[in-house]
Amino acid sequence: MPESNRNLRMHDVVIIGAGPAGLSAALWCDELGLDALLLEQRQEIGGQLLSVHNAIENYPGLRASNGRELIERFAERIDNADFDLWTNVEIESVDLKARRISLRSGEQLRAISIIIASGVRPRELGIPGEKEFIGHGIIASATRDRALFAGKDVCVVGGGDAAAENALLLAEVCPTVTLVHRGKRLSARREFLERLQSNHCITLFKESHVTRILGNEEAEAVEILRKDALKPFQVAVRGVLVRIGVEPNTELFRDQLQLRESGHIVITSEQETSVPDVFAIGDVSNPLAPTISGATGAGATAAKVIASRLNSEMRR
Ligand SMILES: Cc1cc2nc3c(=O)[nH]c(=O)nc-3n(C[C@H](O)[C@H](O)[C@H](O)COP(=O)(O)OP(=O)(O)OC[C@H]3O[C@@H](n4cnc5c(N)ncnc54)[C@H](O)[C@@H]3O)c2cc1C
């Protein structure tokens, strides 16, 4: 499309986020004859699938050895679809009521409906050393980085399934795994808890916080503060993996629609938010079962609801 026309066009639907939910919504919009524009802030589509290093066995009809393989399968389908996809897009502001989107590049977009599919990101500890040691001791994923940390002492922070699973994977190759959890009890499933208890490489500190990651060029230790203790203590580790949950990507919309306490967007059974004609799909509105199939299903629902509303308005 010529640059000059980009500002003028009114879209049926603008979708924010090209993870599984946004991609599914865009494909369904195409199938239903809606004019859709899909905006993605990253250079690549796929969302969290880009950081899935395990095999995906639970998406019906497709098995993929990791997230990238599944993205490739999605991309094959998208190549044949008729919707606009803009990557590397920086949204400056969104006026949900007016359904107007301003991009950092200066472009203004308008839409009859907006679909928010902005997903979630891993929650950070927000402690000194966490950012500084990325690539120098911060472990992004046990599945991917295990070989790099084999033979080294490591620390895992968190108490849910993801933390437990990663600790168990690291314990297969690391001499010691220090597991630090702020709560009284781990929330991981029973199978993981039993395996953690019987694994002699894993030391668990409950009701404790990692307050600093220390080191020079590379991470060398974590500082741990136990509840009720006055002074922290240090444990020598060469790797730190953080799995303390996720945060929904809702900064752009936060004051304009109803959110749950967790920050997830409140939706109706039609995927509609508290603002009419603004929909939210996938993990950003699904704290209970954040899955690929849930995200793609929600994309289909939102597109179908929008198409049927537009059709009935045209018939009037
Ligand atoms: C390690 C790991 C393993 C997993 N394994 C499985 C599994 O085996 N099976 C399963 O079903 N699920 C699995 N999941 C969960 C699954 O990946 C998610 O449920 C799914 O990706 C959610 O899709 P989504 O489109 O809602 O959000 P996301 O995948 O989070 O995508 C959101 C997209 O929106 C973009 N975005 C955010 N803000 C903006 C903005 N302002 N402007 C433009 N774009 C924006 C992001 O860059 C991203 O591309 C796993 C997740 C992880 C992290």
The ligand as a MOL file (V3000), in Angstrom:
LIG
                    3D

  0  0  0     0  0            999 V3000
M  V30 BEGIN CTAB
M  V30 COUNTS 53 58 0 0 0
M  V30 BEGIN ATOM
M  V30 1 C 8.1490 -22.1370 27.8720 0
M  V30 2 C 6.6940 -22.2100 27.4370 0
M  V30 3 C 6.1740 -23.4240 27.0570 0
M  V30 4 C 4.8410 -23.5100 26.6570 0
M  V30 5 N 4.3420 -24.7210 26.2540 0
M  V30 6 C 3.0580 -24.8070 25.8230 0
M  V30 7 C 2.5110 -26.0410 25.3620 0
M  V30 8 O 3.1940 -27.0710 25.3260 0
M  V30 9 N 1.2060 -26.0520 24.9580 0
M  V30 10 C 0.4240 -24.9450 24.9820 0
M  V30 11 O -0.7310 -25.0230 24.5910 0
M  V30 12 N 0.9100 -23.7580 25.3980 0
M  V30 13 C 2.1980 -23.6570 25.8190 0
M  V30 14 N 2.6950 -22.4540 26.2490 0
M  V30 15 C 1.7720 -21.2910 26.3140 0
M  V30 16 C 1.5440 -20.6710 24.9340 0
M  V30 17 O 2.7710 -20.3470 24.3260 0
M  V30 18 C 0.6810 -19.4250 25.1060 0
M  V30 19 O -0.5500 -19.8020 25.7100 0
M  V30 20 C 0.3750 -18.7500 23.7670 0
M  V30 21 O 1.5690 -18.3510 23.1280 0
M  V30 22 C -0.5180 -17.5130 23.9810 0
M  V30 23 O -0.6810 -16.8500 22.7740 0
M  V30 24 P -1.0970 -15.3180 22.7080 0
M  V30 25 O -1.1760 -14.9810 21.2580 0
M  V30 26 O -2.2750 -15.0690 23.5620 0
M  V30 27 O 0.0800 -14.5030 23.4040 0
M  V30 28 P 1.6430 -14.4240 23.1090 0
M  V30 29 O 2.1590 -15.7060 22.5970 0
M  V30 30 O 2.2060 -13.8640 24.3680 0
M  V30 31 O 1.7580 -13.3330 21.9320 0
M  V30 32 C 1.4940 -11.9770 22.1380 0
M  V30 33 C 2.1190 -11.1640 21.0230 0
M  V30 34 O 1.7080 -9.8050 21.1600 0
M  V30 35 C 2.8200 -8.9550 20.9010 0
M  V30 36 N 2.6040 -7.6720 21.5480 0
M  V30 37 C 2.5450 -7.3820 22.8720 0
M  V30 38 N 2.3430 -6.0600 23.0710 0
M  V30 39 C 2.2580 -5.5020 21.8350 0
M  V30 40 C 2.0800 -4.1620 21.3720 0
M  V30 41 N 1.9470 -3.1320 22.2240 0
M  V30 42 N 2.0750 -3.9270 20.0380 0
M  V30 43 C 2.2160 -4.9620 19.1660 0
M  V30 44 N 2.4110 -6.2450 19.5400 0
M  V30 45 C 2.4220 -6.5120 20.8620 0
M  V30 46 C 3.9900 -9.7410 21.5070 0
M  V30 47 O 5.2360 -9.2800 20.9810 0
M  V30 48 C 3.6510 -11.1560 21.0640 0
M  V30 49 O 4.1570 -11.4540 19.7900 0
M  V30 50 C 4.0170 -22.3330 26.6350 0
M  V30 51 C 4.5730 -21.1110 26.9970 0
M  V30 52 C 5.8980 -21.0410 27.3950 0
M  V30 53 C 6.4870 -19.6920 27.7700 0
M  V30 END ATOM
M  V30 BEGIN BOND
M  V30 1 1 1 2
M  V30 2 1 2 3
M  V30 3 2 2 52
M  V30 4 2 3 4
M  V30 5 1 4 5
M  V30 6 1 4 50
M  V30 7 2 5 6
M  V30 8 1 6 7
M  V30 9 1 6 13
M  V30 10 2 7 8
M  V30 11 1 7 9
M  V30 12 1 9 10
M  V30 13 2 10 11
M  V30 14 1 10 12
M  V30 15 2 12 13
M  V30 16 1 13 14
M  V30 17 1 14 15
M  V30 18 1 14 50
M  V30 19 1 15 16
M  V30 20 1 16 17
M  V30 21 1 16 18
M  V30 22 1 18 19
M  V30 23 1 18 20
M  V30 24 1 20 21
M  V30 25 1 20 22
M  V30 26 1 22 23
M  V30 27 1 23 24
M  V30 28 2 24 25
M  V30 29 1 24 26
M  V30 30 1 24 27
M  V30 31 1 27 28
M  V30 32 2 28 29
M  V30 33 1 28 30
M  V30 34 1 28 31
M  V30 35 1 31 32
M  V30 36 1 32 33
M  V30 37 1 33 34
M  V30 38 1 33 48
M  V30 39 1 34 35
M  V30 40 1 35 36
M  V30 41 1 35 46
M  V30 42 1 36 37
M  V30 43 1 36 45
M  V30 44 2 37 38
M  V30 45 1 38 39
M  V30 46 1 39 40
M  V30 47 2 39 45
M  V30 48 1 40 41
M  V30 49 2 40 42
M  V30 50 1 42 43
M  V30 51 2 43 44
M  V30 52 1 44 45
M  V30 53 1 46 47
M  V30 54 1 46 48
M  V30 55 1 48 49
M  V30 56 2 50 51
M  V30 57 1 51 52
M  V30 58 1 52 53
M  V30 END BOND
M  V30 END CTAB
M  END
